[in-house]
Amino acid sequence: MTTQQIPVVVLAGFLGAGKTTLLNHLLRSARGTRIGVMVNDFGDIGIDAMTVAGQVGSTVSLGNGCLCCAVDAGELDTYLEVLTRPEVRLDVIVIEASGLAEPQELVRMVLASDNERIVYGGLVEVVDAAEFAGTRARHPETDRHLAAADLVVVNKADRVAPEELRTVRDEVAGLAPRAAVIEAAHGRIDPELLFDRVVPDGEIAGQMSIEDFLYGDDDQHAHPHAGYDTVSLSTAVPLHPRRLMGFLDSRPEGLYRLKGFVDFGAADPANRYSVHAVGRFLRFRPEPWPAGEERLTQLVLIGTGVDAAALRKELASCEQDGPQDTPDEQSMWGVLRYVPGSEDEPGPAA
């Protein structure tokens, strides 16, 4: 059985966009999820806990199972090695790009890492809805950053009129055509967009916690889950590798994450394939079928503004249609290109 990999999310955004607010929201709503945060300027992260640190090389426990490290960009791989040790038991690592390096450079460093315990978790760009035009004027590189993003959070949506918000969102979508775009107020996005939350013992998945009440916004009654859609698929019919790759290569706009296990049937009867996709990034990992477990393809797709019925129809069309539809030996080549260690293994699209 393969080791569960830790997603590494790169969080970027110019000063004032609300990146730190979003990061603090993730930490406060962590509950049973152990988050590692890597920053080079603590700012207001962790509030009182962070005042005991502040120097590059410092690591501080935030008291809820989360850790925060002050690092230099050149030490990124070293700290990833430390934070991914099994005894640390982290579930996700978030790297704050501000002050460290260009976000694209951080993404390249994560993708180039030889650390087998991590997997790329996406580039999240935070923009200020109220100051977007001014930010682009002051920072022309904004367009380049957005073009590389996997998810864009249009923050401070509560500070602009609906018409202006639509205009900003349309501009962002034009600059980030392959990214999912979501609106937020006070940095409150659901962590499930970025990583799988760990539900503490005794808690029912999806129920509101004390953090939801403590940190809910008095003037915001929308549940944080309202900003994204989840589509689940479970089928005992094996999928055809060529048709599944056709679906994945043309993933619809707004589909941000895809995760689960795939049964390719006779194309590889010994293994199931875990699949992890975020933005343009895609990885498959083969692993032996657990003894006695029913052979199912089980997928979860997460995005914004996706057509659930259309997605289910497209995935259903990937199912093998009887003995005459048995994949040939070359049909797995497209899948194997995305298995780590393949010689022609590609990265995300530029």
Number of C-alpha atoms within 10 A of each C-alpha: 8 9 8 11 15 20 21 25 23 24 24 29 23 17 14 13 24 22 26 23 18 23 22 18 20 20 23 17 20 19 19 16 23 20 23 26 23 26 22 22 18 19 12 14 21 21 11 9 14 20 13 10 15 18 13 14 13 14 19 18 14 19 9 15 17 25 21 25 25 22 22 17 19 11 12 17 16 12 17 19 15 11 24 21 11 9 8 14 16 19 21 25 27 21 26 25 26 18 15 19 16 14 25 18 13 22 22 14 15 22 17 11 16 11 15 13 17 21 22 23 25 26 28 28 28 29 28 25 28 20 15 19 13 10 19 12 10 10 11 10 13 18 14 12 19 27 20 25 27 26 29 25 28 25 28 22 24 16 14 14 11 11 9 14 20 15 12 22 21 13 14 22 20 14 18 21 17 23 29 26 28 21 23 20 21 17 23 25 24 19 18 14 20 23 19 12 19 14 15 11 7 6 11 10 10 8 8 11 12 10 13 14 10 9 12 16 13 7 7 11 8 10 13 16 15 10 18 22 17 17 16 15 15 13 15 13 18 21 26 25 26 18 17 20 16 13 16 15 11 8 16 17 17 24 28 27 26 21 19 18 21 25 26 26 22 15 19 14 12 13 18 22 21 20 20 20 20 23 26 21 20 23 22 21 17 19 14 12 16 11 6 6 7 9 20 19 22 17 19 14 19 22 26 21 16 20 14 15 9 11 19 14 10 15 16 15 15 20 21 19 13 9 8 7 10 17 19 12 10 10 16 17 11 14 19 19 17 20 20 15 9 10 10 11 13 14 14 13 9 7
